[in-house]
Amino acid sequence: MSVRVLLVDDQPLMLVGLGILIGDTDDLEVAGEARDGREAVRLVRELRPDVVVMDIRMPGMDGIEATRQATAEPDPPKVLVLTTFDDDEYVYGALRAGASGFLLKSMALNAILDAIRVVAAGDALIAPSVTRRLIADFAGTPGPTAPEPAADSSLIAGITDREREVLALVGQGLSNTEIAERLVISAATAKTHVARLFAKLEARDRVHLAIIAFQTGLTPHRR
């Protein structure tokens, strides 16, 4: 079954380029296209896509508000936000709005296709170094002169020791395959552990799991 993708961008060239590439794949299909956030939310409700590739800076309703409304829908799609790592305030806003991943507009279009597949499968997307910075700032880490925030282990009281190991590695930005290699287990077993963490911790996605790993001290912030 193909992954149905809604493309949202006010730049026609981006829509055309991604649309052509997706049309040439066997496992992805364009469910629709939108030029602004308001149209994107309408199409999410009408078309029920699996993944939304969402620009942030658009006229009218921006990508952050559109992400907030899209992820509040029943059985919401995964949202990949198009941004740059220099626009941290937009990235944090999108995180709070429910985005599952972040892409650079400067990435090759083929790399964006791969990222769509990754997030559709519920796997990791953000590079480890970027994950640490996003999580630290999102969780409100104090400045370099302030003490490290106290870890709250009560958040993970109900998980096993192995699940703690997996959660710590998710917090470092590792994919299921990388977790499997690190722990010398099968990729299927790693995926099962991650799925159990989603259920036990009521996590929205891997970014949410990574934030929990940070808050509980399993993945300490590295200054």
N, C-alpha and C positions, 0 to 999 in steps of 0.2 A: 504494500500500500504506500502510495506517495505521501510525502510530507507536504501539506498545503500551506503556502506561504503568502502572507499579505505584505506587500511592499509599500512603505510610507515614506515619501520624500518629496520636497517641493522642487527638486532638481530633475528635470525630465531625463537628462543623460544617465543619471544613476538608475532610474526606473527602467529605462530602455536596456541599459547594459546588463543589469541583473536579470531582467525578464528574459532576455535572449539566452543567457547562460542557463537559467533554470529550465527554460524550454528544451534545452539540449540534454538534460539529465533524465535518467530513468526513475530516480527516487524522489525528485522534488517537482512541485508544480506551483504555478502562480495562481493563488485563489482570487487575488484582486489587487488593485493599486489605488493609493490615496495620495492626495497632494497636501493635505493638512490634517491636524489632529482630530478635528471634528468629523471629517469624512472617515478617518481611520476607525474611530469608535463605532460609527454607524456600520461600517463593513465588518468589523469584528462581530457585532451582534447578528448581522445578516448571514455572513459566510462561514462563521465559526472556524477560522484558520487554526492550524497547529502552532505556527510561529509567525510573529510579526517582526519585521525588520523596520525599526522606528527611528527616523531622524529626530533630533531634538529641536533644532532651530527651524521653526516653520511659522508662517503667518497665521494669525488667529490663535487657535488652541495649539500650544506647543507640544512636543513629544512627551514631556514629563506628565502633564495633565492627561494626555491621551493614554499614556501607560497606566496611570492610576485608575482611570475608568475602565480600560480594557481588562486589567487584571482583577477588577472587582466583579467581572461577569461570572456567571456560573460556568464551571469547566473552562477556565480562562486559558488563552494561548500563552506560550512562552514569548517573552519580548526581548529582542536583541536591540540595544540602543546604539545608533551610529553617533560617534563622538570622537573627540581627541582627548588624550590623557592630560592635556593642558587645561581642559574645561572641567576641573574637578567639581565645581559647584553644581554643574549640570549632572555629572555622574552620580554624585551623592543624592541629588534630588530624584534621579531615576531609580536608584537603589531603594529609596524610601517609598517610591511609587509602585514598586513590585517588579522591576526589570530583573531578568535572569542572567543577562550577560551584556558585554560591551564590546563594540567593534570600532576600529579606526577607519575613518573614511579613506585614509591613504592605503589601506590594505588592498592587495590584489583582489579582483572580483572572485577569482577561484577560491581564495582563502575565505572569503565571506560565505561562499557556498559550503565549504567544509564546516565553518562555524555554525551555520544553520543546522547541519546534520548533527553536530555535537550537542547543541542545546536541545534539539528535538528528542534526542535519546536520553536527556537528563544528565549528561556528563559535564565535566568541567570545561570552562571556556577561558577564563581570565588567567593570564600568566601569573606565576607565583609572586613575583616581585610587585606586580600591580595589585594582586589580591591583598597582600599584606598592607599596602598603603591605603587601599580603599576601606578595608575592614577596620584598621586602626582609626582612621578619621571618622568613619561612619559610627563607630562605637564610642567616639568621644574621647580618644586617648589624650591625656594631658601633654603639655609641652615637655621638652628635654629636661627641664629642671624640676619637674614634678615627679612624685613617686609613681611607680607602676600601679594601675588600679587593681584592687583585690579581686581575685578570681572567685566566681560563684559556682562552686561544684554542685550545688543543689540542682542546677539546670540539667545535669546529666546523671542524676542519681540512679535512674532506672536502666542504664545501658551496661553491657558487658565489658570486660577488659579489652577484648578484641575490637569491639565497636568503638571504644575509646581510642585505640590505635588508629582505626580507620578515620574517625572524626578528626584526629590531629592531622592526618595526611590530607584530608579534604581541606582543612584550614590552610595548608601550605600550597593549595592550588593544584594538587595532583589529580589526574584523571583516574578512572577505575582501572585502566590498564597499568598505569604507573603504580597505583596502590598495590595491585596484585604482584607486580614485580618486586616492590619493596618488602612485602610481607611474605613472599614466596607462597602465594595462593593463586587459584585460578581467577581469571577475570570475572567469570560468572559468580564466584563466591564473593568477590569484592563488590560486585553490583548488588548482591543480596544484602550484604552488610549495610551498604549505603541506603538501600530501600528501607531496611528496618530502622535506620536512623531517621529517615524522613518521617516514618510513622510514629516512632517513640517520642521524637522531639517536636513533632508537628511543624516541621520545617517546610517552607515554601519551595525552596530550591537549594542548590549547592552553595550559593552565596550566603544564604541564611544559615546553613550548616557551618560555614566557615566563620561567620560572626559568632555563633555559639562556641565554636572551638576557641576563639580569641577570648570571649567573655569568661570562659571557664578555666583559662590558663593552659589549655592543651596546646595552643599555638600562640606563644607569647610574642608580643610586638618586638621587632628588632630595630632599634634606632641606629 
